[in-house]
Each structure stands twice: as structure tokens, then as C-alpha cells.
Amino acid sequence: MKILDIMRERRSVRKFKDIAISESVINDILESAKLAPETDTCRYYFGVVTDDLIKNEIASATLYAEWVGKAPVIFVCCTDISWDIGEQKEDDYGVIGNKLRYTEEVVNFLRKNNNRKACKTLTLCTPVYIAAEHMILTAVSHNLRGCLVDFIDIERINKILELPEHITCQLLVPIGVADEKPKKKTVKSRTDMFFYNKWN
Ligand SMILES: Cc1cc2nc3c(=O)[nH]c(=O)nc-3n(C[C@H](O)[C@H](O)[C@H](O)COP(=O)(O)O)c2cc1C
């Protein structure tokens, strides 16, 4: 299937059949995660959770997403939060880049704030979403479906999975054979979604 056809097929699915996912498909999904772009300061880690007890514990640490416990596999997307913006020199590439993006005021606040873990999670969380979408699209190419789930109790899931201090969970990607059939996404009739060169 062409990548655009896979994207056309993708919809978020929250009901799964009780069918296990083969090891080779799991490995394909993990390879697609590996192929995602990483930043210099943010290494990714992926948990593959198939144990029912652990899945249910994870499910209970979500906001209204208990259904993730019924997915045959939950991929847990995690990041290494060792890089600490508070420990870098003023001329560090990461400090300069974050100031450019989030303003000097916000970065200086983060650099001085004592809750280091919260600060690190803030500056390092987004890139792993790219890997998560790679995984979903690879799943679709195998006629599986899934959903990105990030309204989760990160601290609790870190504990459940016994993650080391420098690794934190960021989002879940439950995957399985769909037991619901959401309508195919129609190409948006919106004409205001794109702009060329300048807004006006
Ligand atoms: C960044 C992100 C986080 C999401 N988190 C959740 C979540 O916590 N729980 C959930 O049920 N769906 C979650 N979703 C799925 C969205 O609800 C879903 O993508 C949206 O309704 C559009 O439907 P579609 O994916 O079928 O196009 C998330 C989606 C994105 C992009």
C-alpha cells in the first residue's frame, strides 16, 4: 500500500478483537519506531506490554481510556529525560533553541524551577509522538488499528512499569485487530487549512 492509502485507512480505534499480534508484526511496528527522527537530547524507548495484569494496571491510570486494557498489545512510548536544560551553559545549542522557540522568560523559569522532572518532561516530550504515528501507520499497513492516548497518569505508569528515574512514559499506543469500523475519513472540504507563502 502507498503511504497515502495507509493514511486514508487510518482512524482511531478503541475496540479490539481478542486476537494476538504476531511477533513479526510487533517487530515491524518497532522498526518503524526506530526509523523516526530523534533529537540530540531525546532518546526514545518503547515498552511492549502484552501481559493482561500490567495492561489493566496501565488502563486504570488513563483518563476514560480503560479500553486500552483490551488491546492485545500496548506500546508504551517513553523518553530519556537525562538532559536537563537547567544544567546546560548559556551558549548550549538546546538552551538557545528552546529560547528561540519558547522565549527567554519561559526557558529561564524552567532552568531555575526545582521540579526538574516536570521541566524535563516539558522540553523533551513532543518528538516521540512522531514515532508513535509511525507505529500506528505501520499497524494500519498490517490491517491493524490503534489510537494515540496521552491523557494518562505519567507518574503512575512509570511506577507500574518500574522505569528508571531518567526514563519517563509519554504516551500509549494500543494496537490490535479492530472490533469497530469508524467511517473512512473524508478529505476535508475545508479550504482554509492551507496557505501559500503568506497567510493573506
Ligand atoms: C496527541 C493526541 C493525543 C490523543 N490522546 C487521546 C487520549 O488520551 N484518549 C483517546 O481516547 N484518544 C486520544 N486521541 C485520539 C483523538 O481523539 C482522535 O485522533 C481524534 O478524535 C480524531 O479521530 P481519528 O484519529 O479517527 O482521525 C489523541 C490524539 C492525538 C493526536
The ligand as an SDF file (V2000), in Angstrom:
LIG
                    3D

 31 33  0  0  0  0  0  0  0  0999 V2000
   -1.8160   13.9650   20.5080 C   0  0  0  0  0  0  0  0  0  0  0  0
   -3.0520   13.1240   20.5970 C   0  0  0  0  0  0  0  0  0  0  0  0
   -3.4630   12.6220   21.8160 C   0  0  0  0  0  0  0  0  0  0  0  0
   -4.5960   11.8350   21.9120 C   0  0  0  0  0  0  0  0  0  0  0  0
   -4.9630   11.3360   23.1420 N   0  0  0  0  0  0  0  0  0  0  0  0
   -6.0860   10.5910   23.2330 C   0  0  0  0  0  0  0  0  0  0  0  0
   -6.4980   10.0750   24.5090 C   0  0  0  0  0  0  0  0  0  0  0  0
   -5.8790   10.3040   25.5420 O   0  0  0  0  0  0  0  0  0  0  0  0
   -7.6120    9.2760   24.5440 N   0  0  0  0  0  0  0  0  0  0  0  0
   -8.3300    8.9890   23.4190 C   0  0  0  0  0  0  0  0  0  0  0  0
   -9.3390    8.2600   23.5190 O   0  0  0  0  0  0  0  0  0  0  0  0
   -7.9760    9.4710   22.2010 N   0  0  0  0  0  0  0  0  0  0  0  0
   -6.8770   10.2630   22.0800 C   0  0  0  0  0  0  0  0  0  0  0  0
   -6.5010   10.7580   20.8460 N   0  0  0  0  0  0  0  0  0  0  0  0
   -7.2530   10.3770   19.6410 C   0  0  0  0  0  0  0  0  0  0  0  0
   -8.1580   11.5140   19.1240 C   0  0  0  0  0  0  0  0  0  0  0  0
   -9.3130   11.5790   19.9140 O   0  0  0  0  0  0  0  0  0  0  0  0
   -8.5090   11.2170   17.6550 C   0  0  0  0  0  0  0  0  0  0  0  0
   -7.3180   11.2340   16.9090 O   0  0  0  0  0  0  0  0  0  0  0  0
   -9.4790   12.2370   17.0840 C   0  0  0  0  0  0  0  0  0  0  0  0
  -10.7370   12.0460   17.6510 O   0  0  0  0  0  0  0  0  0  0  0  0
   -9.5960   12.1640   15.5550 C   0  0  0  0  0  0  0  0  0  0  0  0
  -10.0260   10.8910   15.1290 O   0  0  0  0  0  0  0  0  0  0  0  0
   -9.1740    9.9980   14.1180 P   0  0  0  0  0  0  0  0  0  0  0  0
   -7.8850    9.6380   14.8280 O   0  0  0  0  0  0  0  0  0  0  0  0
  -10.0280    8.7870   13.8540 O   0  0  0  0  0  0  0  0  0  0  0  0
   -8.8910   10.7980   12.8990 O   0  0  0  0  0  0  0  0  0  0  0  0
   -5.3720   11.5490   20.7490 C   0  0  0  0  0  0  0  0  0  0  0  0
   -4.9560   12.0820   19.5150 C   0  0  0  0  0  0  0  0  0  0  0  0
   -3.8380   12.8540   19.4300 C   0  0  0  0  0  0  0  0  0  0  0  0
   -3.4420   13.4170   18.0750 C   0  0  0  0  0  0  0  0  0  0  0  0
  1  2  1  0
  2  3  1  0
  2 30  2  0
  3  4  2  0
  4  5  1  0
  4 28  1  0
  5  6  2  0
  6  7  1  0
  6 13  1  0
  7  8  2  0
  7  9  1  0
  9 10  1  0
 10 11  2  0
 10 12  1  0
 12 13  2  0
 13 14  1  0
 14 15  1  0
 14 28  1  0
 15 16  1  0
 16 17  1  0
 16 18  1  0
 18 19  1  0
 18 20  1  0
 20 21  1  0
 20 22  1  0
 22 23  1  0
 23 24  1  0
 24 25  2  0
 24 26  1  0
 24 27  1  0
 28 29  2  0
 29 30  1  0
 30 31  1  0
M  END
$$$$
